[in-house]
Amino acid sequence: MKSDMNYEVVLIDATESPIERPPNTPSNMYSHLQ
């Protein structure tokens, strides 16, 4: 389940602002979850 959530967050992050927050950074996932 965690894998699916991470993928969703990455996709959302990439669509919102790929330049400001690159999906390669795992910190972004935690930021969105919080």
TORBAFI-292301 format. One line per 2 residues: number of its first residue (from 1); their letters; for each residue x, y, z of N, C-alpha, C, O. Coordinates in steps of 0.1 Angstrom, whole numbers, m for minus. Layout:
BEGIN
NUM	A	X/Y/Z/X/Y/Z/X/Y/Z/X/Y/Z | ...
***
This chain:
BEGIN
1	MK	8/m12/0/0/0/0/9/13/0/6/22/m7 | 19/12/8/28/24/9/34/27/m5/35/39/m9
3	SD	37/17/m13/43/20/m26/33/27/m35/36/37/m42 | 20/23/m35/10/30/m43/9/45/m38/8/54/m47
5	MN	8/47/m25/7/61/m21/19/69/m25/17/81/m30 | 31/64/m24/43/71/m29/42/75/m43/45/86/m47
7	YE	38/65/m52/37/68/m66/27/79/m69/29/88/m77 | 15/79/m62/5/89/m63/11/103/m60/9/112/m67
9	VV	18/103/m49/23/116/m44/33/121/m54/33/133/m58 | 42/112/m59/52/116/m69/45/122/m82/49/132/m87
11	LI	34/115/m86/27/120/m98/21/133/m96/22/142/m104 | 15/135/m84/8/148/m81/19/159/m80/18/170/m86
13	DA	30/156/m74/41/165/m72/46/169/m85/49/181/m88 | 48/160/m94/54/163/m107/45/172/m115/49/180/m123
15	TE	32/170/m114/22/178/m122/21/192/m116/19/201/m123 | 22/193/m103/20/206/m96/32/215/m99/30/226/m105
17	SP	44/210/m96/56/219/m98/68/210/m99/76/208/m90 | 71/205/m111/82/196/m114/96/203/m112/106/197/m109
19	IE	96/216/m115/108/224/m114/112/227/m100/123/225/m95 | 102/232/m92/104/236/m78/107/223/m70/116/223/m62
21	RP	99/213/m72/100/201/m63/102/189/m72/92/183/m76 | 114/185/m76/116/173/m84/112/160/m77/114/159/m65
23	PN	105/151/m84/100/139/m78/111/130/m74/109/120/m67 | 124/133/m78/135/124/m74/138/126/m59/145/117/m53
25	TP	134/137/m53/137/139/m39/126/133/m30/115/136/m31 | 130/123/m22/121/116/m13/115/125/m3/104/123/2
27	SN	122/136/1/117/145/11/104/151/7/95/154/16 | 102/153/m6/89/159/m11/77/150/m7/67/155/m3
29	MY	79/137/m8/68/128/m5/64/130/10/52/131/12 | 74/131/19/70/133/33/64/146/35/54/147/43
31	SH	69/156/28/63/170/30/48/170/26/40/175/33 | 45/163/15/31/163/10/22/155/20/11/158/23
33	LQ	28/144/25/20/135/35/17/143/47/7/142/53 | 27/151/52/25/159/64/15/170/61/12/178/70
***
